[in-house]
Every structure is written in structure tokens, then in C-alpha cells.
Amino acid sequence: MPVVNRSRYDIYADILSVLEFYTEAGISQIARRANLPLDRAKKLIIFMQARGLLVKYDNPEKRPKYIYRMTGKGAEYVALYKEMARLVVEITEDELDLTE
């Protein structure tokens, strides 16, 4: 199976999709579900947190120490990303129809 390189926007959407599905998650779970090395996930989560796409909370249960949740801005990003992906698929299908 060919390796598909993800853009940073794809990776942001993958991280936010994990939080959309689980509502909240620790960094290890996010990294595992988004298929990222832990060190890279940490850097991306800090970046996304600084831009208001997700928020960090203290976990009262202490394991994991911190949990992350998606913000409204993060939900908007996921919705726009999915719409863009849908449009690209439609355009690609239309182009394929024209060449036949």
C-alpha cells in the first residue's frame, strides 16, 4: 500500500476528529488515534492550543494529568475541512467524467 503524506491541515483535522469522537482525551490517546509520534503530537497540540482550536484542562482523576477538548473554533475547522474534502472529491469525479 502506498504511503500517503498528510499535510499539516490533514493532521490538525485528524487531531480534532479524535476530540470530536471522544469529547476529551489525553495526549497519548490523541497521538495514538491520530497516528502520530508522541513528541510530534505534543508540539502540534501546543500550536493548536495557542490558536484556540483546543483547550487543556487539569484532569481531576489524575491519569492522564491533563485532558484536551475541542473548542467551537476547532469544531468549525473540522466542519470546513470536511466540506472542503467533499468538494475536492466532487471536482475530481467531475474531471474524471470529462476525460471519458
C-alpha positions in Angstrom: 0.0 0.0 0.0 1.5 3.4 -1.0 2.4 5.8 1.8 0.3 8.9 1.7 1.9 12.0 3.2 -0.6 14.1 5.2 -0.5 17.9 5.1 -0.4 19.8 8.4 -4.0 20.7 7.8 -4.9 17.0 7.5 -3.1 16.3 10.7 -4.9 19.2 12.5 -8.2 17.7 11.3 -7.1 14.2 12.5 -6.3 15.5 16.0 -9.6 17.4 16.2 -11.5 14.4 14.9 -10.2 12.4 17.8 -11.5 15.0 20.2 -14.8 15.2 18.2 -15.3 11.4 18.7 -14.1 11.1 22.3 -15.1 14.6 23.5 -11.9 14.7 25.7 -8.7 12.8 25.6 -5.2 12.7 27.0 -2.2 13.4 24.8 -1.2 9.8 24.5 -4.7 8.8 23.3 -4.7 11.7 20.8 -1.3 10.7 19.4 -2.2 7.1 19.1 -5.6 7.7 17.4 -4.3 10.4 15.1 -1.4 8.1 14.2 1.4 10.5 15.3 4.6 10.1 17.4 4.0 11.4 20.9 6.7 14.2 20.5 5.1 15.5 17.3 1.6 15.3 18.8 2.8 17.4 21.8 4.2 20.1 19.5 1.1 20.2 17.3 -1.3 20.3 20.3 0.6 23.3 21.8 0.4 25.0 18.4 -3.4 24.3 18.1 -4.0 25.3 21.7 -2.3 28.7 21.1 -4.7 29.2 18.1 -7.8 28.4 20.1 -8.6 25.1 18.4 -8.5 23.1 21.6 -8.2 23.7 25.3 -6.2 21.9 28.1 -7.8 21.0 31.4 -6.5 19.6 34.6 -7.9 16.0 35.0 -9.4 15.5 38.4 -8.8 11.8 38.1 -5.0 12.5 37.7 -4.5 10.0 34.9 -3.7 11.4 32.4 -2.7 14.6 34.2 -4.2 16.8 31.5 -7.1 16.3 29.1 -7.8 18.2 25.9 -11.2 19.3 24.5 -12.1 20.8 21.2 -13.3 24.4 21.1 -16.0 25.9 19.0 -13.3 27.2 16.7 -11.9 23.7 16.4 -15.4 22.3 15.6 -15.7 24.9 12.9 -12.3 23.9 11.5 -13.4 20.2 11.3 -16.7 21.2 9.6 -14.9 23.3 7.0 -12.2 20.7 6.4 -14.9 18.0 5.8 -16.7 20.3 3.4 -13.5 21.1 1.5 -12.7 17.4 1.2 -16.2 16.8 -0.1 -15.8 19.5 -2.7 -12.4 18.2 -3.8 -13.9 14.7 -4.3 -16.7 16.1 -6.4 -14.3 18.1 -8.5 -12.1 15.1 -9.1 -15.1 12.9 -10.0 -16.3 15.6 -12.5 -12.9 15.8 -14.1 -12.8 12.0 -14.5 -16.2 12.2 -16.2 -14.9 14.8 -18.7 -12.0 12.6 -19.8 -14.1 9.6 -20.7 
